[in-house]
Amino acid sequence: MSTTQEPDIASPKLAGNEDEATATATATCFCGSVQLAFPTEGPGLVNTFICHCKDCHKITASMFSSCFTIANSHLQHVRGRDNLKTFERSHTIASGNTVTSNFCATCGSLMYRVSSGYPGISVLRIGTVDDFNLHETKLRPQDEAFAESRVPWLQGLHREPESK
């Protein structure tokens, strides 16, 4: 009889997973095998954005992705680096840059992407961040990429509520 040990997954919280002393947080895959640590402030945190490119439509199985970029010099692999599988594609979006996607080999979660067009930067997904409070605060998207590919029905979601 074999037993499998459940991976140590950081419990998502509405607040509190960020280490305020160092302004760092973690991002964990769905099964908990892969975990990254990153800064929640500059210079390591470069920017936050929503991407509407055709690649993001396909890779997320959704109409956009919510992302943040981290300088590679500030990205730490806490665990599971050997459990990452890569998929490289050179016929990507309009730029034609080579993009390497890094997935958890166990659960398939996309942990980050690296583009030849942006050396030294990794693009992470906000949804993998363990502290849900950061989704609405420090990691709230500040920009949109490939807005020309945004589906028309999404624009209505960004409007201020109508007063009655």
C-alpha positions in Angstrom: 0.0 0.0 0.0 1.4 3.4 -1.0 0.6 6.6 0.5 0.9 10.0 -1.1 1.6 13.1 0.9 -0.4 16.1 0.1 1.8 19.0 -1.0 2.1 22.0 1.3 -0.2 24.6 -0.3 -0.3 28.1 1.1 -3.9 28.6 2.2 -5.5 31.4 0.2 -6.5 34.2 2.5 -8.3 37.4 2.0 -5.4 39.1 3.7 -2.2 38.2 5.4 0.0 36.0 3.2 2.2 38.9 2.2 5.4 39.3 4.3 5.1 42.9 5.2 8.6 43.2 6.5 10.1 42.3 3.1 7.1 43.2 0.9 7.2 39.7 -0.7 4.4 37.2 -1.5 4.0 33.8 -3.0 2.3 32.2 -6.0 1.4 28.5 -5.9 0.1 26.1 -8.6 -3.2 24.4 -8.1 -1.7 21.2 -6.6 0.9 23.0 -4.5 3.9 21.4 -6.1 5.4 24.6 -7.4 5.7 27.8 -5.4 7.3 31.1 -6.4 8.2 34.1 -4.2 8.3 37.6 -5.6 8.4 41.3 -4.4 5.1 43.2 -4.2 6.9 46.6 -4.8 9.4 48.0 -7.3 12.0 47.6 -8.5 11.3 43.9 -8.6 7.6 44.3 -9.4 7.7 45.9 -12.8 4.0 46.3 -13.7 0.5 44.8 -13.6 -1.9 44.4 -16.6 -4.7 42.6 -18.3 -3.7 41.0 -21.7 -6.2 40.5 -24.5 -3.8 38.9 -27.0 -4.8 35.8 -29.0 -2.2 33.7 -27.1 -3.8 34.6 -23.8 -7.2 33.7 -25.1 -6.0 30.2 -25.9 -3.6 29.6 -23.0 -6.1 30.7 -20.4 -9.2 29.2 -22.1 -10.7 32.6 -21.3 -11.0 36.0 -23.0 -8.0 37.7 -21.2 -5.4 37.1 -18.6 -4.5 39.1 -15.5 -0.8 39.4 -15.3 2.1 41.0 -13.5 5.7 41.2 -14.4 8.7 40.5 -12.2 12.4 41.2 -12.9 14.0 37.7 -13.1 16.6 38.8 -10.5 13.8 39.1 -8.0 11.9 35.9 -8.8 12.6 33.0 -6.4 11.6 29.4 -6.9 10.6 28.3 -3.4 9.9 24.7 -4.4 9.1 22.6 -7.4 11.5 24.1 -10.0 12.2 20.6 -11.2 8.5 20.0 -11.6 8.1 22.8 -14.2 7.6 21.8 -17.8 8.2 24.3 -20.6 6.4 24.9 -23.9 8.1 27.2 -26.3 6.4 28.9 -29.2 7.9 31.2 -31.7 4.8 32.0 -33.7 3.2 34.1 -31.1 1.0 37.2 -31.1 1.8 40.1 -33.4 5.5 40.4 -32.3 6.7 37.0 -33.4 8.9 36.8 -30.3 9.6 33.4 -28.8 7.6 32.9 -25.7 8.4 30.1 -23.2 5.5 29.0 -20.9 6.4 27.3 -17.6 3.7 24.9 -16.3 3.4 22.6 -13.3 4.0 19.1 -14.7 1.5 17.7 -12.1 -1.6 19.9 -12.4 -0.9 22.0 -15.5 -1.1 25.4 -13.8 0.7 28.1 -15.9 3.2 29.7 -13.4 4.9 32.2 -15.7 5.9 33.0 -19.2 9.2 34.5 -20.6 9.4 36.4 -23.9 12.5 37.0 -26.0 11.1 40.4 -26.6 11.4 41.3 -22.9 14.7 39.9 -21.6 15.1 39.7 -17.8 11.3 39.7 -17.2 8.9 37.0 -16.2 5.1 37.3 -16.7 3.2 35.7 -13.8 -0.6 35.3 -13.5 -2.4 37.1 -10.7 -4.7 34.1 -10.1 -1.8 32.1 -8.8 -1.0 34.6 -6.0 -1.8 33.1 -2.6 -2.8 36.3 -0.8 -6.2 37.2 -2.4 -6.0 40.7 -0.9 -3.1 41.5 -3.3 -5.4 40.9 -6.3 -7.3 44.1 -5.4 -4.4 46.1 -4.0 -0.8 46.0 -5.1 -1.4 43.6 -8.0 -4.6 45.2 -9.3 -4.0 45.6 -13.1 -3.0 49.1 -14.1 -2.8 48.7 -17.8 -4.3 46.7 -20.8 -2.2 45.0 -23.5 -3.6 44.2 -26.9 -6.8 46.1 -26.1 -7.7 46.0 -29.8 -8.4 42.2 -29.3 -10.7 42.8 -26.3 -14.1 41.3 -26.8 -16.7 44.0 -27.0 -18.9 42.7 -24.2 -16.0 43.1 -21.7 -16.0 46.9 -21.9 -19.3 47.2 -20.1 -17.8 45.5 -17.1 -15.4 48.4 -16.4 -18.0 51.2 -16.2 -19.0 52.8 -13.0 -22.3 51.6 -11.6 -25.3 53.5 -12.9 -27.2 55.6 -10.2 -30.9 54.9 -9.9 
